[in-house]
Amino acid sequence: MIDPVGLPKGFAAVAFDRAGVVRDVAGAERSRVLAEDRSMAACARDFLDSRELSRRGLWQDGNGRWREVRMLRAGVGSHGALQGAVVAERACCLPYELTGREVDVLTRVAAGDSNPQIAAALVLSVRTVTTHLEHIFAKLGCDSRTRVTTKALAEGLCRIGL
C-alpha cells in the first residue's frame, strides 16, 4: 500500500515499482484496467526513468476507451523502500472534440517531430499530417506549433504510451 498524497479525487489507481509489480494505493479505488494492462507497467517504467515528478495525458485502454491518466512518483513497498509510480485514471471523452488520430499527431508535435517524421511514424502522408495539424490548431485556438505544444503539455492532451 502507498499513501495517496496528490491523488486526484474520482480517479482509480494502482502503483507500479520498477519491476512492474502492481500494488494497491491506500484510500484509492483499485484500477483493474491499469493493473491488467502490461503496457501501462512499461509506461510507468518509462516515467520513472525520466526526470519528471508527475505526468498527465490521455490513454486508450485495450477496449478502445479513452482515459485521463496522471502519474506521480512515490515510495512503494514497506515504508516506501522502493521508488515507484502511482498511476491514476478515469474514463473521459477526448477534449476539444479531438479525434484519436489528432491526439497521436499532437503528441508527436509536442515531442518535437517534424511533419515528415510524424508521417513516417504514424504511416500517413505528409499532406494528411498537415491537414490534421490545421484541424488541431483550429480546435485548440492556437496559431503555432509552440503554442499548441505548450497547451498540450499544460493540459495533458498528449497520448501516454504512443
N, C-alpha and C positions, 0 to 999 in steps of 0.2 A: 504494500500500500504506500502511496505517497500523498503528501499534503497538496490539496488543490489550490494553492495560492496563485492568484491571477487567472484562474479558470473562468471563462465567461459563463454566465447563467444560461440555462437552456441547452447546453452542449453536453453530449455524451462523450466519454473519454476513456482512453487507456494510456499506459506508459510503455515505452519500449526501452530496453537497455541496449548497449552497443551490439550485443549478440542477437538482438531481435526478439528476446524473450518478452512476452506480453505480461504486464502487471496491471492490477486494478488501481484506480485513483480514489483515495479516501473521499467520501462525500459526493462522488460523482457517479452518475449512471454509467454502467459499462457499455461501451460502443462495440457491439458484436461485429458490425460491418468493418470497423478498423482492425479488430482483433483477428478476424478471419481472413483478411486480405494481406497476403505476404508482400505485395508491392508497397504497402504502407510501412512495413518494417524497413524496407530499403530506403524509402523517403526519409524516415526518421534517422537512419544512419547517415544519410547524406546531410541532413540538417545538423546532426551532431558533429560532423566533420567540418562544417562551416564555422565561421566566427560569429554567426548570428545568435542573438539571445532569444529571439522569437521570429516566427514566420507565420504569415497567413496567406490563404489563397483558396482556390477552387479545386475540387477533386471530383472526378466521376467514378463512382463505385462500380463494382463488377456487374451490377444490374442496370447500368446506364443512368443512374440518378445522380444529380449534382449535389455536392455538399460543400458547405463553407467549412474550412479547416483552419485551426490555429495550432501552432506548435510552440512549446515553451521548454526551455532547459530546466532540468530538475534533478535532484538526487533520487535514486530509486534503490530498492532493496532495504535491508535492515539499517535503519538510522541514516539513510541517504548515502550509503557507502559507494554506490556506483553512479556514474553520470548517465543520465538518460533523457528522454524526451517525452513530455506529456503531449499527446495528440488528442485534440478535442474536435468534434464535428457536430453539425446539424444539417438537416436537409435544407435545400434552398433552391430558388429559381435563379437562373443566370441574371445578373444585374444589367441595367441599361438596355435590355432586350438584345443582348449579345447572343450570338449563336455559339455552339461549341467550337466550330472551326475558327470563328473570330477570336475566341479565347485562346486557342492554340497560336494564332498569328500574333496576338497581343503579347503572349508570353515570350515568344521569340524576339519580338521587337524590344521588350523590356530587358532581354538578355543581351541586347546589342547586335543581333543578327541583321544583316542586310537583306533586302528583298530576294536576291538570288540565293542566299543561304537559307532563308525561310522556305523558299520554293523547293529547294533540294531536300530539306529536312522533312517537309510535310507532303512531298510528292505532288506539288502543284506547279502551275505555270507562274512565271513572274507576273504576268498580267493579272492572274487570279489573286495573287498576293496583294497587288496594288489595289484591286477592287475591294478586297477585304479591308485594307487599311483605310480606304476612303470611307467605308461604312463605319469603321471603328472611330475614326476622327469625328464623324458626324454624331454618332451616338454618345460619345463621351464629351463632346463640345470642346475638342482640342484641335489645335492647328499645326502641331509639330510632333515629331517622334519624341522629343524631350518631354513635352508636356504630357503626352499620352503615357509615357513610361513613368513619370512622376506620379500621375494619378493612379495608374495600375498598381504600382508598388504601395502607395499610401493606402489604397482601399482594398488591397488583397484580391485584385482581379486576375492575377496570373494563375495558371494551372499548376498545381502541385503534381509532380510525377511525370511531367512531359519529357 
